[in-house]
Amino acid sequence: MKKQFQQITEQANAARERLKQIIRDLPDSADGVRMLGSRCGVVPFSLVAKHGFNLSAGYWLAHETKEMLLKIIDSNQTLETTVKAIEGILTTGKVTYRKHTEQIAPNVLQALKKAWEGK
């Protein structure tokens, strides 16, 4: 029995690491952003207007969103809580970590949904 639990634990840890890699591989910015560096980009005003005048850097540049997602995965003790957290994020389109909430850019959210669903 001990060996079975060890195998399940190893599989759970491997799944968690795969999910973290998927998050690291998500797009670095919203569609239409011209990246100038890893944490700097230019967003056309017309695009800002199209997205409801969202001026949050975390919306347009996904590095903060991705870091928050990784912290959420690391902070959840069980796979069940990790699954619930990811499902909630996919449902709301927002990620919250330590009272900080960021809306996720549509293309980043779509890529996360696609990876989560295994498509």
Backbone as XML, in Angstrom:
<?xml version="1.0"?>
<chain id="A" units="angstrom">
  <residue number="1" name="MET">
    <atom name="N" x="0.821" y="-1.191" z="0.000"/>
    <atom name="CA" x="0.000" y="0.000" z="0.000"/>
    <atom name="C" x="0.869" y="1.260" z="0.000"/>
  </residue>
  <residue number="2" name="LYS">
    <atom name="N" x="1.951" y="1.240" z="0.761"/>
    <atom name="CA" x="2.839" y="2.397" z="0.832"/>
    <atom name="C" x="3.352" y="2.767" z="-0.550"/>
  </residue>
  <residue number="3" name="LYS">
    <atom name="N" x="3.722" y="1.755" z="-1.330"/>
    <atom name="CA" x="4.262" y="1.998" z="-2.664"/>
    <atom name="C" x="3.212" y="2.652" z="-3.568"/>
  </residue>
  <residue number="4" name="GLN">
    <atom name="N" x="1.956" y="2.244" z="-3.434"/>
    <atom name="CA" x="0.886" y="2.829" z="-4.241"/>
    <atom name="C" x="0.716" y="4.318" z="-3.917"/>
  </residue>
  <residue number="5" name="PHE">
    <atom name="N" x="0.775" y="4.648" z="-2.637"/>
    <atom name="CA" x="0.650" y="6.050" z="-2.237"/>
    <atom name="C" x="1.846" y="6.868" z="-2.727"/>
  </residue>
  <residue number="6" name="GLN">
    <atom name="N" x="3.009" y="6.284" z="-2.696"/>
    <atom name="CA" x="4.183" y="6.975" z="-3.210"/>
    <atom name="C" x="4.055" y="7.234" z="-4.705"/>
  </residue>
  <residue number="7" name="GLN">
    <atom name="N" x="3.544" y="6.254" z="-5.445"/>
    <atom name="CA" x="3.345" y="6.426" z="-6.880"/>
    <atom name="C" x="2.318" y="7.513" z="-7.170"/>
  </residue>
  <residue number="8" name="ILE">
    <atom name="N" x="1.233" y="7.524" z="-6.413"/>
    <atom name="CA" x="0.192" y="8.544" z="-6.596"/>
    <atom name="C" x="0.760" y="9.925" z="-6.294"/>
  </residue>
  <residue number="9" name="THR">
    <atom name="N" x="1.547" y="10.023" z="-5.238"/>
    <atom name="CA" x="2.169" y="11.298" z="-4.881"/>
    <atom name="C" x="3.103" y="11.765" z="-5.983"/>
  </residue>
  <residue number="10" name="GLU">
    <atom name="N" x="3.890" y="10.862" z="-6.545"/>
    <atom name="CA" x="4.797" y="11.208" z="-7.643"/>
    <atom name="C" x="4.019" y="11.659" z="-8.874"/>
  </residue>
  <residue number="11" name="GLN">
    <atom name="N" x="2.911" y="10.984" z="-9.176"/>
    <atom name="CA" x="2.085" y="11.372" z="-10.314"/>
    <atom name="C" x="1.465" y="12.754" z="-10.092"/>
  </residue>
  <residue number="12" name="ALA">
    <atom name="N" x="1.019" y="13.009" z="-8.866"/>
    <atom name="CA" x="0.434" y="14.315" z="-8.537"/>
    <atom name="C" x="1.477" y="15.415" z="-8.679"/>
  </residue>
  <residue number="13" name="ASN">
    <atom name="N" x="2.666" y="15.169" z="-8.189"/>
    <atom name="CA" x="3.742" y="16.159" z="-8.309"/>
    <atom name="C" x="4.116" y="16.394" z="-9.766"/>
  </residue>
  <residue number="14" name="ALA">
    <atom name="N" x="4.131" y="15.330" z="-10.559"/>
    <atom name="CA" x="4.434" y="15.464" z="-11.983"/>
    <atom name="C" x="3.348" y="16.274" z="-12.700"/>
  </residue>
  <residue number="15" name="ALA">
    <atom name="N" x="2.087" y="16.033" z="-12.348"/>
    <atom name="CA" x="0.981" y="16.791" z="-12.949"/>
    <atom name="C" x="1.080" y="18.260" z="-12.582"/>
  </residue>
  <residue number="16" name="ARG">
    <atom name="N" x="1.424" y="18.538" z="-11.344"/>
    <atom name="CA" x="1.584" y="19.922" z="-10.885"/>
    <atom name="C" x="2.716" y="20.621" z="-11.659"/>
  </residue>
  <residue number="17" name="GLU">
    <atom name="N" x="3.815" y="19.926" z="-11.873"/>
    <atom name="CA" x="4.939" y="20.497" z="-12.627"/>
    <atom name="C" x="4.579" y="20.724" z="-14.095"/>
  </residue>
  <residue number="18" name="ARG">
    <atom name="N" x="3.799" y="19.808" z="-14.685"/>
    <atom name="CA" x="3.346" y="20.002" z="-16.074"/>
    <atom name="C" x="2.463" y="21.238" z="-16.169"/>
  </residue>
  <residue number="19" name="LEU">
    <atom name="N" x="1.567" y="21.407" z="-15.193"/>
    <atom name="CA" x="0.697" y="22.580" z="-15.177"/>
    <atom name="C" x="1.510" y="23.861" z="-15.045"/>
  </residue>
  <residue number="20" name="LYS">
    <atom name="N" x="2.524" y="23.848" z="-14.210"/>
    <atom name="CA" x="3.384" y="25.021" z="-14.053"/>
    <atom name="C" x="4.124" y="25.345" z="-15.353"/>
  </residue>
  <residue number="21" name="GLN">
    <atom name="N" x="4.555" y="24.321" z="-16.073"/>
    <atom name="CA" x="5.233" y="24.552" z="-17.345"/>
    <atom name="C" x="4.265" y="25.120" z="-18.375"/>
  </residue>
  <residue number="22" name="ILE">
    <atom name="N" x="3.045" y="24.632" z="-18.388"/>
    <atom name="CA" x="2.017" y="25.169" z="-19.289"/>
    <atom name="C" x="1.820" y="26.652" z="-19.014"/>
  </residue>
  <residue number="23" name="ILE">
    <atom name="N" x="1.779" y="27.024" z="-17.746"/>
    <atom name="CA" x="1.596" y="28.433" z="-17.376"/>
    <atom name="C" x="2.789" y="29.262" z="-17.837"/>
  </residue>
  <residue number="24" name="ARG">
    <atom name="N" x="3.989" y="28.755" z="-17.644"/>
    <atom name="CA" x="5.179" y="29.491" z="-18.091"/>
    <atom name="C" x="5.165" y="29.707" z="-19.611"/>
  </residue>
  <residue number="25" name="ASP">
    <atom name="N" x="4.553" y="28.761" z="-20.342"/>
    <atom name="CA" x="4.518" y="28.819" z="-21.802"/>
    <atom name="C" x="3.343" y="29.632" z="-22.351"/>
  </residue>
  <residue number="26" name="LEU">
    <atom name="N" x="2.486" y="30.164" z="-21.495"/>
    <atom name="CA" x="1.368" y="30.983" z="-21.956"/>
    <atom name="C" x="1.903" y="32.229" z="-22.653"/>
  </residue>
  <residue number="27" name="PRO">
    <atom name="N" x="1.077" y="32.859" z="-23.499"/>
    <atom name="CA" x="1.521" y="34.098" z="-24.164"/>
    <atom name="C" x="1.990" y="35.136" z="-23.148"/>
  </residue>
  <residue number="28" name="ASP">
    <atom name="N" x="2.960" y="35.939" z="-23.540"/>
    <atom name="CA" x="3.526" y="36.955" z="-22.653"/>
    <atom name="C" x="2.730" y="38.245" z="-22.610"/>
  </residue>
  <residue number="29" name="SER">
    <atom name="N" x="1.785" y="38.383" z="-23.541"/>
    <atom name="CA" x="1.003" y="39.619" z="-23.574"/>
    <atom name="C" x="-0.332" y="39.369" z="-24.252"/>
  </residue>
  <residue number="30" name="ALA">
    <atom name="N" x="-1.210" y="40.342" z="-24.103"/>
    <atom name="CA" x="-2.485" y="40.305" z="-24.816"/>
    <atom name="C" x="-2.217" y="40.487" z="-26.302"/>
  </residue>
  <residue number="31" name="ASP">
    <atom name="N" x="-3.135" y="40.009" z="-27.110"/>
    <atom name="CA" x="-3.017" y="40.210" z="-28.560"/>
    <atom name="C" x="-2.962" y="41.697" z="-28.865"/>
  </residue>
  <residue number="32" name="GLY">
    <atom name="N" x="-2.109" y="42.076" z="-29.797"/>
    <atom name="CA" x="-2.010" y="43.459" z="-30.225"/>
    <atom name="C" x="-0.981" y="44.288" z="-29.486"/>
  </residue>
  <residue number="33" name="VAL">
    <atom name="N" x="-0.360" y="43.721" z="-28.456"/>
    <atom name="CA" x="0.670" y="44.438" z="-27.700"/>
    <atom name="C" x="2.008" y="44.232" z="-28.392"/>
  </residue>
  <residue number="34" name="ARG">
    <atom name="N" x="2.730" y="45.320" z="-28.606"/>
    <atom name="CA" x="4.073" y="45.221" z="-29.191"/>
    <atom name="C" x="5.056" y="45.213" z="-28.031"/>
  </residue>
  <residue number="35" name="MET">
    <atom name="N" x="5.670" y="44.062" z="-27.818"/>
    <atom name="CA" x="6.588" y="43.893" z="-26.699"/>
    <atom name="C" x="7.910" y="44.602" z="-26.989"/>
  </residue>
  <residue number="36" name="LEU">
    <atom name="N" x="8.391" y="45.350" z="-25.993"/>
    <atom name="CA" x="9.684" y="46.033" z="-26.089"/>
    <atom name="C" x="10.746" y="45.325" z="-25.254"/>
  </residue>
  <residue number="37" name="GLY">
    <atom name="N" x="10.307" y="44.473" z="-24.371"/>
    <atom name="CA" x="11.174" y="43.701" z="-23.490"/>
    <atom name="C" x="10.307" y="42.693" z="-22.771"/>
  </residue>
  <residue number="38" name="SER">
    <atom name="N" x="10.876" y="41.963" z="-21.834"/>
    <atom name="CA" x="10.099" y="40.929" z="-21.153"/>
    <atom name="C" x="8.992" y="41.500" z="-20.263"/>
  </residue>
  <residue number="39" name="ARG">
    <atom name="N" x="9.149" y="42.738" z="-19.823"/>
    <atom name="CA" x="8.153" y="43.357" z="-18.945"/>
    <atom name="C" x="7.745" y="44.751" z="-19.412"/>
  </residue>
  <residue number="40" name="CYS">
    <atom name="N" x="7.837" y="44.966" z="-20.721"/>
    <atom name="CA" x="7.515" y="46.286" z="-21.265"/>
    <atom name="C" x="6.901" y="46.118" z="-22.647"/>
  </residue>
  <residue number="41" name="GLY">
    <atom name="N" x="5.810" y="46.828" z="-22.889"/>
    <atom name="CA" x="5.168" y="46.742" z="-24.182"/>
    <atom name="C" x="4.372" y="47.995" z="-24.491"/>
  </residue>
  <residue number="42" name="VAL">
    <atom name="N" x="4.000" y="48.147" z="-25.736"/>
    <atom name="CA" x="3.208" y="49.281" z="-26.191"/>
    <atom name="C" x="1.822" y="48.762" z="-26.563"/>
  </residue>
  <residue number="43" name="VAL">
    <atom name="N" x="0.799" y="49.415" z="-25.992"/>
    <atom name="CA" x="-0.585" y="49.037" z="-26.269"/>
    <atom name="C" x="-1.253" y="50.203" z="-26.999"/>
  </residue>
  <residue number="44" name="PRO">
    <atom name="N" x="-1.734" y="49.976" z="-28.218"/>
    <atom name="CA" x="-2.425" y="51.055" z="-28.935"/>
    <atom name="C" x="-3.675" y="51.507" z="-28.175"/>
  </residue>
  <residue number="45" name="PHE">
    <atom name="N" x="-3.929" y="52.807" z="-28.200"/>
    <atom name="CA" x="-5.085" y="53.359" z="-27.501"/>
    <atom name="C" x="-6.378" y="52.718" z="-27.993"/>
  </residue>
  <residue number="46" name="SER">
    <atom name="N" x="-6.468" y="52.440" z="-29.283"/>
    <atom name="CA" x="-7.688" y="51.822" z="-29.827"/>
    <atom name="C" x="-7.937" y="50.449" z="-29.207"/>
  </residue>
  <residue number="47" name="LEU">
    <atom name="N" x="-6.871" y="49.739" z="-28.900"/>
    <atom name="CA" x="-6.996" y="48.431" z="-28.261"/>
    <atom name="C" x="-7.446" y="48.587" z="-26.808"/>
  </residue>
  <residue number="48" name="VAL">
    <atom name="N" x="-6.900" y="49.588" z="-26.127"/>
    <atom name="CA" x="-7.319" y="49.864" z="-24.748"/>
    <atom name="C" x="-8.814" y="50.190" z="-24.725"/>
  </residue>
  <residue number="49" name="ALA">
    <atom name="N" x="-9.259" y="51.013" z="-25.664"/>
    <atom name="CA" x="-10.677" y="51.377" z="-25.750"/>
    <atom name="C" x="-11.540" y="50.147" z="-26.030"/>
  </residue>
  <residue number="50" name="LYS">
    <atom name="N" x="-11.081" y="49.292" z="-26.922"/>
    <atom name="CA" x="-11.822" y="48.086" z="-27.278"/>
    <atom name="C" x="-12.009" y="47.156" z="-26.080"/>
  </residue>
  <residue number="51" name="HIS">
    <atom name="N" x="-11.073" y="47.189" z="-25.149"/>
    <atom name="CA" x="-11.112" y="46.322" z="-23.972"/>
    <atom name="C" x="-11.607" y="47.065" z="-22.738"/>
  </residue>
  <residue number="52" name="GLY">
    <atom name="N" x="-12.455" y="48.042" z="-22.925"/>
    <atom name="CA" x="-13.089" y="48.716" z="-21.796"/>
    <atom name="C" x="-12.174" y="49.632" z="-21.015"/>
  </residue>
  <residue number="53" name="PHE">
    <atom name="N" x="-11.149" y="50.153" z="-21.656"/>
    <atom name="CA" x="-10.197" y="51.077" z="-21.027"/>
    <atom name="C" x="-9.505" y="50.450" z="-19.806"/>
  </residue>
  <residue number="54" name="ASN">
    <atom name="N" x="-9.244" y="49.162" z="-19.892"/>
    <atom name="CA" x="-8.506" y="48.473" z="-18.833"/>
    <atom name="C" x="-7.047" y="48.928" z="-18.912"/>
  </residue>
  <residue number="55" name="LEU">
    <atom name="N" x="-6.590" y="49.628" z="-17.887"/>
    <atom name="CA" x="-5.223" y="50.155" z="-17.874"/>
    <atom name="C" x="-4.272" y="49.345" z="-16.989"/>
  </residue>
  <residue number="56" name="SER">
    <atom name="N" x="-4.714" y="48.201" z="-16.525"/>
    <atom name="CA" x="-3.876" y="47.366" z="-15.672"/>
    <atom name="C" x="-2.751" y="46.731" z="-16.484"/>
  </residue>
  <residue number="57" name="ALA">
    <atom name="N" x="-1.538" y="46.942" z="-16.047"/>
    <atom name="CA" x="-0.390" y="46.330" z="-16.732"/>
    <atom name="C" x="-0.498" y="44.811" z="-16.703"/>
  </residue>
  <residue number="58" name="GLY">
    <atom name="N" x="-1.061" y="44.268" z="-15.624"/>
    <atom name="CA" x="-1.217" y="42.822" z="-15.507"/>
    <atom name="C" x="-2.156" y="42.226" z="-16.535"/>
  </residue>
  <residue number="59" name="TYR">
    <atom name="N" x="-3.049" y="43.036" z="-17.062"/>
    <atom name="CA" x="-3.946" y="42.571" z="-18.115"/>
    <atom name="C" x="-3.211" y="42.485" z="-19.450"/>
  </residue>
  <residue number="60" name="TRP">
    <atom name="N" x="-2.454" y="43.505" z="-19.759"/>
    <atom name="CA" x="-1.784" y="43.581" z="-21.060"/>
    <atom name="C" x="-0.492" y="42.780" z="-21.113"/>
  </residue>
  <residue number="61" name="LEU">
    <atom name="N" x="0.247" y="42.742" z="-20.019"/>
    <atom name="CA" x="1.507" y="41.999" z="-19.940"/>
    <atom name="C" x="1.298" y="40.854" z="-18.962"/>
  </residue>
  <residue number="62" name="ALA">
    <atom name="N" x="1.400" y="39.635" z="-19.432"/>
    <atom name="CA" x="0.972" y="38.475" z="-18.662"/>
    <atom name="C" x="1.971" y="37.983" z="-17.614"/>
  </residue>
  <residue number="63" name="HIS">
    <atom name="N" x="3.132" y="38.616" z="-17.487"/>
    <atom name="CA" x="4.118" y="38.089" z="-16.536"/>
    <atom name="C" x="3.578" y="38.071" z="-15.108"/>
  </residue>
  <residue number="64" name="GLU">
    <atom name="N" x="2.859" y="39.107" z="-14.706"/>
    <atom name="CA" x="2.314" y="39.153" z="-13.346"/>
    <atom name="C" x="1.230" y="38.091" z="-13.157"/>
  </residue>
  <residue number="65" name="THR">
    <atom name="N" x="0.373" y="37.957" z="-14.146"/>
    <atom name="CA" x="-0.680" y="36.951" z="-14.094"/>
    <atom name="C" x="-0.076" y="35.554" z="-13.989"/>
  </residue>
  <residue number="66" name="LYS">
    <atom name="N" x="0.933" y="35.299" z="-14.795"/>
    <atom name="CA" x="1.574" y="33.986" z="-14.779"/>
    <atom name="C" x="2.249" y="33.725" z="-13.429"/>
  </residue>
  <residue number="67" name="GLU">
    <atom name="N" x="2.889" y="34.733" z="-12.863"/>
    <atom name="CA" x="3.523" y="34.577" z="-11.547"/>
    <atom name="C" x="2.471" y="34.278" z="-10.482"/>
  </residue>
  <residue number="68" name="MET">
    <atom name="N" x="1.330" y="34.960" z="-10.553"/>
    <atom name="CA" x="0.261" y="34.712" z="-9.586"/>
    <atom name="C" x="-0.279" y="33.286" z="-9.725"/>
  </residue>
  <residue number="69" name="LEU">
    <atom name="N" x="-0.457" y="32.817" z="-10.952"/>
    <atom name="CA" x="-0.926" y="31.453" z="-11.180"/>
    <atom name="C" x="0.053" y="30.431" z="-10.604"/>
  </residue>
  <residue number="70" name="LEU">
    <atom name="N" x="1.338" y="30.655" z="-10.816"/>
    <atom name="CA" x="2.348" y="29.734" z="-10.280"/>
    <atom name="C" x="2.326" y="29.718" z="-8.752"/>
  </residue>
  <residue number="71" name="LYS">
    <atom name="N" x="2.152" y="30.876" z="-8.139"/>
    <atom name="CA" x="2.086" y="30.946" z="-6.674"/>
    <atom name="C" x="0.848" y="30.231" z="-6.148"/>
  </residue>
  <residue number="72" name="ILE">
    <atom name="N" x="-0.247" y="30.345" z="-6.861"/>
    <atom name="CA" x="-1.470" y="29.652" z="-6.450"/>
    <atom name="C" x="-1.251" y="28.142" z="-6.487"/>
  </residue>
  <residue number="73" name="ILE">
    <atom name="N" x="-0.635" y="27.652" z="-7.527"/>
    <atom name="CA" x="-0.369" y="26.212" z="-7.627"/>
    <atom name="C" x="0.539" y="25.766" z="-6.491"/>
  </residue>
  <residue number="74" name="ASP">
    <atom name="N" x="1.586" y="26.542" z="-6.218"/>
    <atom name="CA" x="2.514" y="26.185" z="-5.149"/>
    <atom name="C" x="1.864" y="26.254" z="-3.766"/>
  </residue>
  <residue number="75" name="SER">
    <atom name="N" x="0.886" y="27.146" z="-3.603"/>
    <atom name="CA" x="0.284" y="27.328" z="-2.279"/>
    <atom name="C" x="-0.816" y="26.317" z="-1.964"/>
  </residue>
  <residue number="76" name="ASN">
    <atom name="N" x="-1.355" y="25.657" z="-2.965"/>
    <atom name="CA" x="-2.409" y="24.672" z="-2.721"/>
    <atom name="C" x="-1.795" y="23.357" z="-2.278"/>
  </residue>
  <residue number="77" name="GLN">
    <atom name="N" x="-2.337" y="22.823" z="-1.187"/>
    <atom name="CA" x="-1.784" y="21.614" z="-0.596"/>
    <atom name="C" x="-2.219" y="20.337" z="-1.314"/>
  </residue>
  <residue number="78" name="THR">
    <atom name="N" x="-3.424" y="20.335" z="-1.860"/>
    <atom name="CA" x="-3.930" y="19.116" z="-2.486"/>
    <atom name="C" x="-4.249" y="19.368" z="-3.953"/>
  </residue>
  <residue number="79" name="LEU">
    <atom name="N" x="-4.358" y="18.287" z="-4.697"/>
    <atom name="CA" x="-4.755" y="18.408" z="-6.098"/>
    <atom name="C" x="-6.177" y="18.931" z="-6.200"/>
  </residue>
  <residue number="80" name="GLU">
    <atom name="N" x="-7.023" y="18.531" z="-5.266"/>
    <atom name="CA" x="-8.414" y="18.988" z="-5.286"/>
    <atom name="C" x="-8.496" y="20.512" z="-5.176"/>
  </residue>
  <residue number="81" name="THR">
    <atom name="N" x="-7.720" y="21.103" z="-4.268"/>
    <atom name="CA" x="-7.759" y="22.556" z="-4.135"/>
    <atom name="C" x="-7.124" y="23.238" z="-5.345"/>
  </residue>
  <residue number="82" name="THR">
    <atom name="N" x="-6.127" y="22.610" z="-5.937"/>
    <atom name="CA" x="-5.516" y="23.160" z="-7.151"/>
    <atom name="C" x="-6.523" y="23.152" z="-8.293"/>
  </residue>
  <residue number="83" name="VAL">
    <atom name="N" x="-7.219" y="22.042" z="-8.461"/>
    <atom name="CA" x="-8.227" y="21.928" z="-9.518"/>
    <atom name="C" x="-9.325" y="22.962" z="-9.313"/>
  </residue>
  <residue number="84" name="LYS">
    <atom name="N" x="-9.812" y="23.098" z="-8.069"/>
    <atom name="CA" x="-10.853" y="24.089" z="-7.779"/>
    <atom name="C" x="-10.365" y="25.505" z="-8.083"/>
  </residue>
  <residue number="85" name="ALA">
    <atom name="N" x="-9.131" y="25.799" z="-7.740"/>
    <atom name="CA" x="-8.574" y="27.131" z="-7.997"/>
    <atom name="C" x="-8.502" y="27.412" z="-9.493"/>
  </residue>
  <residue number="86" name="ILE">
    <atom name="N" x="-7.993" y="26.467" z="-10.263"/>
    <atom name="CA" x="-7.867" y="26.658" z="-11.714"/>
    <atom name="C" x="-9.250" y="26.763" z="-12.354"/>
  </residue>
  <residue number="87" name="GLU">
    <atom name="N" x="-10.175" y="25.914" z="-11.948"/>
    <atom name="CA" x="-11.536" y="25.970" z="-12.498"/>
    <atom name="C" x="-12.177" y="27.322" z="-12.198"/>
  </residue>
  <residue number="88" name="GLY">
    <atom name="N" x="-11.973" y="27.843" z="-10.988"/>
    <atom name="CA" x="-12.512" y="29.156" z="-10.632"/>
    <atom name="C" x="-11.911" y="30.262" z="-11.482"/>
  </residue>
  <residue number="89" name="ILE">
    <atom name="N" x="-10.630" y="30.179" z="-11.717"/>
    <atom name="CA" x="-9.937" y="31.172" z="-12.552"/>
    <atom name="C" x="-10.463" y="31.123" z="-13.979"/>
  </residue>
  <residue number="90" name="LEU">
    <atom name="N" x="-10.647" y="29.926" z="-14.505"/>
    <atom name="CA" x="-11.150" y="29.788" z="-15.869"/>
    <atom name="C" x="-12.588" y="30.275" z="-15.989"/>
  </residue>
  <residue number="91" name="THR">
    <atom name="N" x="-13.365" y="30.108" z="-14.938"/>
    <atom name="CA" x="-14.762" y="30.550" z="-14.942"/>
    <atom name="C" x="-14.873" y="32.071" z="-14.875"/>
  </residue>
  <residue number="92" name="THR">
    <atom name="N" x="-14.088" y="32.689" z="-14.000"/>
    <atom name="CA" x="-14.193" y="34.140" z="-13.794"/>
    <atom name="C" x="-13.333" y="34.948" z="-14.755"/>
  </residue>
  <residue number="93" name="GLY">
    <atom name="N" x="-12.263" y="34.333" z="-15.259"/>
    <atom name="CA" x="-11.330" y="35.073" z="-16.107"/>
    <atom name="C" x="-10.434" y="35.995" z="-15.299"/>
  </residue>
  <residue number="94" name="LYS">
    <atom name="N" x="-10.391" y="35.754" z="-13.980"/>
    <atom name="CA" x="-9.578" y="36.580" z="-13.095"/>
    <atom name="C" x="-8.765" y="35.678" z="-12.177"/>
  </residue>
  <residue number="95" name="VAL">
    <atom name="N" x="-7.594" y="36.161" z="-11.813"/>
    <atom name="CA" x="-6.745" y="35.448" z="-10.873"/>
    <atom name="C" x="-6.537" y="36.342" z="-9.649"/>
  </residue>
  <residue number="96" name="THR">
    <atom name="N" x="-6.700" y="35.751" z="-8.470"/>
    <atom name="CA" x="-6.526" y="36.487" z="-7.221"/>
    <atom name="C" x="-5.503" y="35.756" z="-6.365"/>
  </residue>
  <residue number="97" name="TYR">
    <atom name="N" x="-4.533" y="36.518" z="-5.890"/>
    <atom name="CA" x="-3.539" y="35.971" z="-4.974"/>
    <atom name="C" x="-3.227" y="37.045" z="-3.941"/>
  </residue>
  <residue number="98" name="ARG">
    <atom name="N" x="-3.420" y="36.691" z="-2.695"/>
    <atom name="CA" x="-3.175" y="37.615" z="-1.569"/>
    <atom name="C" x="-3.846" y="38.976" z="-1.774"/>
  </residue>
  <residue number="99" name="LYS">
    <atom name="N" x="-5.128" y="38.948" z="-1.998"/>
    <atom name="CA" x="-5.972" y="40.141" z="-2.129"/>
    <atom name="C" x="-5.670" y="40.985" z="-3.363"/>
  </residue>
  <residue number="100" name="HIS">
    <atom name="N" x="-4.846" y="40.497" z="-4.254"/>
    <atom name="CA" x="-4.560" y="41.201" z="-5.510"/>
    <atom name="C" x="-5.245" y="40.425" z="-6.631"/>
  </residue>
  <residue number="101" name="THR">
    <atom name="N" x="-6.085" y="41.107" z="-7.383"/>
    <atom name="CA" x="-6.829" y="40.470" z="-8.469"/>
    <atom name="C" x="-6.450" y="41.101" z="-9.799"/>
  </residue>
  <residue number="102" name="GLU">
    <atom name="N" x="-6.238" y="40.245" z="-10.785"/>
    <atom name="CA" x="-5.952" y="40.688" z="-12.145"/>
    <atom name="C" x="-6.899" y="39.971" z="-13.096"/>
  </residue>
  <residue number="103" name="GLN">
    <atom name="N" x="-7.473" y="40.721" z="-14.022"/>
    <atom name="CA" x="-8.227" y="40.120" z="-15.106"/>
    <atom name="C" x="-7.213" y="39.552" z="-16.085"/>
  </residue>
  <residue number="104" name="ILE">
    <atom name="N" x="-7.521" y="38.396" z="-16.641"/>
    <atom name="CA" x="-6.599" y="37.741" z="-17.570"/>
    <atom name="C" x="-6.972" y="38.137" z="-18.996"/>
  </residue>
  <residue number="105" name="ALA">
    <atom name="N" x="-5.984" y="38.505" z="-19.783"/>
    <atom name="CA" x="-6.210" y="38.867" z="-21.182"/>
    <atom name="C" x="-6.887" y="37.698" z="-21.905"/>
  </residue>
  <residue number="106" name="PRO">
    <atom name="N" x="-7.799" y="37.988" z="-22.827"/>
    <atom name="CA" x="-8.548" y="36.924" z="-23.499"/>
    <atom name="C" x="-7.686" y="35.848" z="-24.153"/>
  </residue>
  <residue number="107" name="ASN">
    <atom name="N" x="-6.623" y="36.244" z="-24.845"/>
    <atom name="CA" x="-5.800" y="35.227" z="-25.509"/>
    <atom name="C" x="-5.039" y="34.357" z="-24.506"/>
  </residue>
  <residue number="108" name="VAL">
    <atom name="N" x="-4.628" y="34.938" z="-23.395"/>
    <atom name="CA" x="-3.931" y="34.175" z="-22.351"/>
    <atom name="C" x="-4.914" y="33.213" z="-21.690"/>
  </residue>
  <residue number="109" name="LEU">
    <atom name="N" x="-6.113" y="33.704" z="-21.392"/>
    <atom name="CA" x="-7.153" y="32.866" z="-20.792"/>
    <atom name="C" x="-7.530" y="31.729" z="-21.729"/>
  </residue>
  <residue number="110" name="GLN">
    <atom name="N" x="-7.675" y="32.029" z="-23.003"/>
    <atom name="CA" x="-8.022" y="30.998" z="-23.986"/>
    <atom name="C" x="-6.927" y="29.939" z="-24.072"/>
  </residue>
  <residue number="111" name="ALA">
    <atom name="N" x="-5.676" y="30.339" z="-24.060"/>
    <atom name="CA" x="-4.564" y="29.376" z="-24.107"/>
    <atom name="C" x="-4.562" y="28.502" z="-22.858"/>
  </residue>
  <residue number="112" name="LEU">
    <atom name="N" x="-4.862" y="29.103" z="-21.691"/>
    <atom name="CA" x="-4.912" y="28.320" z="-20.461"/>
    <atom name="C" x="-6.076" y="27.328" z="-20.510"/>
  </residue>
  <residue number="113" name="LYS">
    <atom name="N" x="-7.246" y="27.778" z="-20.979"/>
    <atom name="CA" x="-8.403" y="26.877" z="-21.100"/>
    <atom name="C" x="-8.093" y="25.721" z="-22.033"/>
  </residue>
  <residue number="114" name="LYS">
    <atom name="N" x="-7.497" y="26.035" z="-23.152"/>
    <atom name="CA" x="-7.166" y="25.007" z="-24.150"/>
    <atom name="C" x="-6.214" y="23.964" z="-23.553"/>
  </residue>
  <residue number="115" name="ALA">
    <atom name="N" x="-5.192" y="24.432" z="-22.847"/>
    <atom name="CA" x="-4.233" y="23.504" z="-22.236"/>
    <atom name="C" x="-4.895" y="22.694" z="-21.119"/>
  </residue>
  <residue number="116" name="TRP">
    <atom name="N" x="-5.745" y="23.346" z="-20.328"/>
    <atom name="CA" x="-6.408" y="22.683" z="-19.201"/>
    <atom name="C" x="-7.324" y="21.564" z="-19.710"/>
  </residue>
  <residue number="117" name="GLU">
    <atom name="N" x="-8.005" y="21.838" z="-20.826"/>
    <atom name="CA" x="-8.918" y="20.861" z="-21.388"/>
    <atom name="C" x="-8.212" y="19.814" z="-22.246"/>
  </residue>
  <residue number="118" name="GLY">
    <atom name="N" x="-6.909" y="20.002" z="-22.450"/>
    <atom name="CA" x="-6.117" y="19.024" z="-23.193"/>
    <atom name="C" x="-6.338" y="19.063" z="-24.691"/>
  </residue>
  <residue number="119" name="LYS">
    <atom name="N" x="-6.645" y="20.237" z="-25.194"/>
    <atom name="CA" x="-6.888" y="20.371" z="-26.637"/>
    <atom name="C" x="-5.669" y="20.884" z="-27.346"/>
  </residue>
</chain>
